């Protein structure tokens, strides 16, 4: 994250890289699904929000940032 709490997905939106955004998100899902297959998650377990649901300092997710910037392909 940068000083504005932007994740890599926020930065891909800012740089207008929709193909890279899609590939990165798919790879993130793949890696975390494999990682969590072996872990039993209880109701007491607190996980970080999914990367695409994380808010930056402006309160925007990568998707809402894309909408704010008019990046329809994201």
Buried (B, 14 or more C-beta within 10 A) or exposed (E): EEEEBBBBBBBBBBEEBBEBBEEBBEEBEEEEEEEEEEEEEEEEEEEEEEBBEBBBEEEBBBBBBBBEEEBEEB
